[in-house]
């Protein structure tokens, strides 16, 4: 008891003395790491603590997991200071090592914390060896880096499997460029800048373990070269060709729409209301009917200008040659007022009269009035000049002109409605108004016109002048029948067609009902049409009528001064058909015969 | 005579071809198997790290000793010299035995992973499932390898696993989970090593890989 107490006191005093002297037991050492480079041996390092001022010894002790036997480190030197090297014989895999380090000095010892180590988990290989970097000039200069495995690692048997990694950078760069090489021992580094020096380092790692240290840098200098970059141009060329092919194919597929886009079709002229199909079918009247604006031009008041005048067209020279002054005035007026078309029935473009109208103007004085619409050709008796044109002495009795006449009559269709008595009306132009006091000769001798046609005709043609002429020309001569003594009512109205003008300046008419008939001569189909007997000096066409020649003769004598009708059976003279109208016969006011022989057709005009 | 020699020649050629083809096939099979085992070990290592991130210090004290793993009874080579001396078929059977021993424990781990009292139990759960799949694949692959190797005897060691539950309380569940996982991690390393040795032994035509 006393001994233990003495020992205690002595130990206490020793500690105090050692503390006063500055020495103490060593501090606890600390195991820093244990590593196995090849999975066959391993090394542990510790960190000594404060040695307490006294020389301290360290000892490492270990214990395997399944036994209690404590072994001491077999080799303290191989691995250096404060290390313990376990050789192959002492190394076992997949067993936990319980390792402790004991620091001992004169004053005491200290034991480190135990560390559990399984060798399988602490594998860290040595660095790769013999790192070489060579510039290869094949296909563009690149660097081929090659190395060898760390000497100690046995990869050949498969005991350890190593994965390699390398990094490259220029001296001045901060960042490394890292590449994984897998299990290979070489690597090709591309895209290095020419004429620059590079550093290369390699390291390795086992399949399950720690990375080794980097090797010492290997320097390599890239040669100075101009990159050909041929492959890039080849790629660009191929790509652009491909794009072009695709574009071409697309354009080809869509060539129609492309054509439409680049060369848009020029729009054709479009006339509103114009139906091409209708035109093609030949029904020209209906085609143009849609173009006609109803009520245009305004007809009101227009009539006043034209209605009073019989429009007579002749050649230029003879136009002024009129019986009376008024005639010339009229002529001038009509001429001035109207063009070729006006009032002559040439407003009906359908008929040839329009064209012939032009000819008529230029032609010499054939006394043709062409009222195209009505199919009348009238040489107004008021204008003697016209009639003169037809006289034998007239310079030009153009056949061509006469030929236009039939055109006037050529379209029987519009004349359907003319048939009041189911008889074809006979059109004739009235150049002048006869003094209808004695209408007896008239009805038979003169063609009757239905003024009923007027409205319909009017509706069809836009030119009031035509209408005028129409209305003017269309008289209902029915009324003429009655006063004519012995003259049978001209019940039948026929179309007369001017067939031709014979050399004697005779207008040969023939009825439309019988186109084959030659009215020349005496074989009349009936008694309802009249032949042109002669043209008087007044440029009046004298109509001739067979059956009533006697009367006509009588009549003609009377009216020779004013209007001419040839109603004799003499060889037909080119006489213009004359419209005679008696006042009584007119359902309307009828035509007023003016003093100068002109027919005032204003009264005839239906109100528009 | 000529016909007989011809027949013999044909048979020889066929056998050569068969062996050659087989060899190639074996090599590829072992390559694939070692890849799988590598993945297996990597998964277990990451799982262990996940568990360690939030492991209670007291649990470390409670941790059973590694010698208490159910596969510790299996005699395996512990170092390279020993391992390189083991014949291929024995190495293969060792790998297969170990693999077989872990089918049931992994199933248990998989079932307990979802209820683990750990902040990262979701990740742990998914990784455990992945482990299970990999083990099944490797098992099948090694069976093919075994068939290809043409070993006569199939001496697989039986390493039974009788534990049905990891523990009742959260801590013991976690501790036991960690312990089991550590055992598996080690065993997966063994399997990987053995298979890679086998691979290099078979890859005589590809020395650059070994």
HADDOCK unambig.tbl for C-alpha pairs under 7 A between the chains (distance, minus, plus):
assign (segid A and resid 40 and name CA) (segid B and resid 79 and name CA) 6.65 0.50 0.50
assign (segid A and resid 40 and name CA) (segid B and resid 80 and name CA) 6.57 0.50 0.50
assign (segid A and resid 65 and name CA) (segid B and resid 67 and name CA) 6.75 0.50 0.50
assign (segid A and resid 66 and name CA) (segid B and resid 67 and name CA) 6.05 0.50 0.50
assign (segid A and resid 92 and name CA) (segid B and resid 78 and name CA) 5.18 0.50 0.50
assign (segid A and resid 92 and name CA) (segid B and resid 79 and name CA) 5.61 0.50 0.50
assign (segid A and resid 93 and name CA) (segid B and resid 78 and name CA) 4.87 0.50 0.50
assign (segid A and resid 93 and name CA) (segid B and resid 79 and name CA) 5.78 0.50 0.50
assign (segid A and resid 94 and name CA) (segid B and resid 78 and name CA) 6.76 0.50 0.50
assign (segid A and resid 94 and name CA) (segid B and resid 186 and name CA) 6.60 0.50 0.50
assign (segid A and resid 155 and name CA) (segid B and resid 210 and name CA) 5.45 0.50 0.50
assign (segid A and resid 156 and name CA) (segid B and resid 210 and name CA) 4.64 0.50 0.50
assign (segid A and resid 157 and name CA) (segid B and resid 197 and name CA) 6.18 0.50 0.50
assign (segid A and resid 157 and name CA) (segid B and resid 200 and name CA) 5.94 0.50 0.50
assign (segid A and resid 157 and name CA) (segid B and resid 201 and name CA) 6.82 0.50 0.50
assign (segid A and resid 157 and name CA) (segid B and resid 210 and name CA) 6.61 0.50 0.50
assign (segid A and resid 158 and name CA) (segid B and resid 196 and name CA) 5.57 0.50 0.50
assign (segid A and resid 158 and name CA) (segid B and resid 197 and name CA) 4.52 0.50 0.50
assign (segid A and resid 158 and name CA) (segid B and resid 200 and name CA) 5.21 0.50 0.50
assign (segid A and resid 158 and name CA) (segid B and resid 210 and name CA) 5.79 0.50 0.50
assign (segid A and resid 159 and name CA) (segid B and resid 80 and name CA) 6.77 0.50 0.50
assign (segid A and resid 159 and name CA) (segid B and resid 193 and name CA) 6.70 0.50 0.50
assign (segid A and resid 159 and name CA) (segid B and resid 197 and name CA) 5.69 0.50 0.50
assign (segid A and resid 183 and name CA) (segid B and resid 209 and name CA) 6.67 0.50 0.50
